[in-house]
């Protein structure tokens, strides 16, 4: 089997270097980026076999970036490597098309195995989360928080929560400030909140930022 072409995305430079060294014997590293928006743009051009990405990334979180990438590259293997041990996030990652989900604290022993598994067409979940993920899937509620907002709304919310102005959000997403304001007000209505601070609190609690 040809060596898999792997693209790395994480906002911690030292981790990118560590992952690259860890995979060097079995994979070709074809790119590295530190934010979700750059990941979507570069992945569309490079078309890697595997994308290793974190859930928490600036400008666009890993779940939203992964969702957008799967619309462009449906066959790419998404391997999430994160510090977050929430089963709800693991379940959401698999819903948007992830092939693997593991934790940074176990990556040294599991990452190479995970990539071998996904390249064989199988899924991989760290044993550290297996029981909790099953419980999350059994209790899945489509009306719950992770389904409350559209992908575009969550993009807007993440940038607002990161401190960008309405005009800056519009520039990044190629939207007019009026459209950004519409999304912001729509989110307030959907979530039944009145302030930007409450929106930001929602973004933090639901791992959008």
Phi and psi in degrees as a GROMACS rama.xvg file:
@    title "Ramachandran Plot"
@    xaxis  label "Phi"
@    yaxis  label "Psi"
@TYPE xy
-65.1283  151.801  UNK-2
-65.1145  131.42  UNK-3
-66.9369  141.612  UNK-4
-90.8043  115.032  UNK-5
-114.707  132.953  UNK-6
-109.589  133.251  UNK-7
-109.529  135.245  UNK-8
-137.49  115.723  UNK-9
-163.475  145.403  UNK-10
-87.6919  7.19309  UNK-11
-108.209  111.359  UNK-12
-60.3788  -39.8326  UNK-13
-64.3177  -36.2226  UNK-14
-68.6591  -39.5053  UNK-15
-57.6753  -43.9402  UNK-16
-64.6249  -41.2354  UNK-17
-65.9245  -42.3312  UNK-18
-64.5378  -41.4424  UNK-19
-60.275  -42.8498  UNK-20
-67.143  -39.8829  UNK-21
-62.4192  -35.6149  UNK-22
-96.1902  -5.23082  UNK-23
-57.379  -33.3132  UNK-24
-73.2562  -24.4484  UNK-25
-120.648  -10.4317  UNK-26
-133.399  157.002  UNK-27
-101.913  119.491  UNK-28
-83.2379  116.26  UNK-29
-106.337  0.659186  UNK-30
174.374  156.481  UNK-31
-143.578  136.035  UNK-32
-140.737  165.204  UNK-33
-115.522  3.62534  UNK-34
-146.971  161.707  UNK-35
-68.8591  -34.6979  UNK-36
-68.1088  -42.0225  UNK-37
-64.2739  -36.6157  UNK-38
-60.1218  -48.7084  UNK-39
-60.6605  -45.8028  UNK-40
-63.9049  -46.8606  UNK-41
-76.7521  -35.4152  UNK-42
-62.0658  -35.9367  UNK-43
-63.4073  -28.9217  UNK-44
-87.3854  -45.1957  UNK-45
-78.5978  -32.1786  UNK-46
52.3195  63.1555  UNK-47
-72.474  167.544  UNK-48
-78.7501  -38.2731  UNK-49
-133.115  138.443  UNK-50
-118.696  121.174  UNK-51
-97.0876  121.402  UNK-52
-143.79  155.453  UNK-53
-92.1518  159.502  UNK-54
-73.7248  -45.9435  UNK-55
-92.2382  109.342  UNK-56
-141.523  149.988  UNK-57
-71.0788  159.343  UNK-58
70.6028  -41.4873  UNK-59
-156.096  119.111  UNK-60
-69.7673  164.892  UNK-61
-62.5807  -34.2136  UNK-62
-66.3418  -43.748  UNK-63
-68.8466  -41.3411  UNK-64
-62.2966  -43.7453  UNK-65
-61.5063  -41.4834  UNK-66
-59.6739  -46.8284  UNK-67
-64.8976  -40.3218  UNK-68
-64.4487  -39.7249  UNK-69
-66.0786  -24.3694  UNK-70
-70.8089  -30.954  UNK-71
-89.9906  -43.2883  UNK-72
-124.967  78.5264  UNK-73
-62.7137  -21.6998  UNK-74
-93.0236  -5.40605  UNK-75
-68.395  146.116  UNK-76
-95.2241  119.843  UNK-77
-96.3701  120.936  UNK-78
-116.078  105.913  UNK-79
-84.4413  130.96  UNK-80
-129.024  113.056  UNK-81
-141.681  163.058  UNK-82
-85.5622  -17.9811  UNK-83
-78.8851  123.418  UNK-84
-98.506  13.6971  UNK-85
-70.3174  125.441  UNK-86
-65.3952  -27.5522  UNK-87
-65.1326  -36.5001  UNK-88
-70.8274  -39.5768  UNK-89
-61.5699  -43.7254  UNK-90
-62.1926  -42.2116  UNK-91
-64.4246  -38.2374  UNK-92
-60.1904  -44.918  UNK-93
-68.8251  -31.6866  UNK-94
-63.2432  -37.3548  UNK-95
-85.7568  -0.534381  UNK-96
115.803  14.7563  UNK-97
-63.5399  149.595  UNK-98
-101.138  -23.0237  UNK-99
-152.775  153.101  UNK-100
-145.91  120.276  UNK-101
-143.113  169.897  UNK-102
-101.481  148.057  UNK-103
-61.5173  -32.0933  UNK-104
-70.2173  -16.241  UNK-105
-115.763  6.67522  UNK-106
-61.5984  -36.3111  UNK-107
-58.9618  -34.8395  UNK-108
-96.6449  -16.963  UNK-109
-113.813  -21.2411  UNK-110
-63.0914  -46.7768  UNK-111
-61.6729  -42.1443  UNK-112
-61.9039  -42.7468  UNK-113
-60.5929  -42.7868  UNK-114
-68.4337  -38.1747  UNK-115
-59.9446  -43.299  UNK-116
-63.3519  -46.9806  UNK-117
-69.2691  -30.2515  UNK-118
-71.3791  -17.5859  UNK-119
-92.1015  6.50786  UNK-120
85.5231  10.8342  UNK-121
-104.488  165.335  UNK-122
-97.6936  157.832  UNK-123
-137.18  130.982  UNK-124
-128.64  130.745  UNK-125
-55.3628  135.449  UNK-126
-58.6612  -19.3283  UNK-127
-65.6183  -19.377  UNK-128
-120.07  -1.01558  UNK-129
-54.9406  -51.5866  UNK-130
-61.83  -42.1785  UNK-131
-68.4948  -34.9214  UNK-132
-66.9677  -40.3581  UNK-133
-59.9844  -42.8421  UNK-134
-62.8674  -37.9391  UNK-135
-67.4541  -40.7123  UNK-136
-69.6716  -38.21  UNK-137
-64.204  -36.5277  UNK-138
-93.8367  16.9122  UNK-139
-58.0959  134.068  UNK-140
-129.681  105.532  UNK-141
-59.8597  -15.3723  UNK-142
-94.2719  4.38975  UNK-143
-72.8493  -178.28  UNK-144
-57.1174  -39.3141  UNK-145
-69.7456  -10.745  UNK-146
-106.906  0.923404  UNK-147
-71.8082  -31.0347  UNK-148
-116.419  152.167  UNK-149
-75.3973  166.416  UNK-150
-62.2425  -39.0188  UNK-151
-64.6842  -42.0691  UNK-152
-62.6237  -39.664  UNK-153
-68.9583  -33.7369  UNK-154
-59.085  -49.3258  UNK-155
-61.6436  -44.8937  UNK-156
-63.0239  -41.0947  UNK-157
-60.6153  -44.1861  UNK-158
-67.0429  -39.4723  UNK-159
-61.4258  -44.1991  UNK-160
-65.8755  -26.9444  UNK-161
-83.058  -0.305054  UNK-162
97.8424  9.81172  UNK-163
-77.3792  144.881  UNK-164
-74.4625  167.27  UNK-165
-58.4864  -41.5272  UNK-166
-66.2679  -41.1979  UNK-167
-65.326  -40.0134  UNK-168
-60.2916  -44.9065  UNK-169
-60.2596  -42.2681  UNK-170
-63.2075  -42.2682  UNK-171
-67.541  -37.1955  UNK-172
-99.5384  1.50836  UNK-173
59.1644  47.3576  UNK-174
-123.429  154.909  UNK-175
-76.0272  153.375  UNK-176
-55.6015  -33.7363  UNK-177
-62.7862  -40.5814  UNK-178
-67.9732  -39.7134  UNK-179
-60.2694  -44.4967  UNK-180
-61.5791  -38.3634  UNK-181
-60.9779  -46.7317  UNK-182
-61.8398  -41.8118  UNK-183
-62.1549  -46.688  UNK-184
-67.4986  -35.7999  UNK-185
-63.99  -40.6723  UNK-186
-64.1524  -41.3012  UNK-187
-58.7412  -42.3667  UNK-188
-66.9936  -44.1304  UNK-189
-62.4228  -40.1519  UNK-190
-92.3583  -3.57141  UNK-191
58.7219  47.1672  UNK-192
-123.719  161.491  UNK-193
-112.833  -15.9455  UNK-194
-126.46  160.672  UNK-195
-64.1574  -35.6958  UNK-196
-60.1969  -38.9422  UNK-197
-68.671  -36.3301  UNK-198
-62.7888  -43.5386  UNK-199
-63.641  -40.0073  UNK-200
-60.4247  -41.8112  UNK-201
-61.1278  -44.7247  UNK-202
-60.0836  -39.7508  UNK-203
-69.6856  -46.8122  UNK-204
-63.8405  -30.0087  UNK-205
-105.924  18.9909  UNK-206
60.5172  29.5178  UNK-207
-78.4128  -28.4847  UNK-208
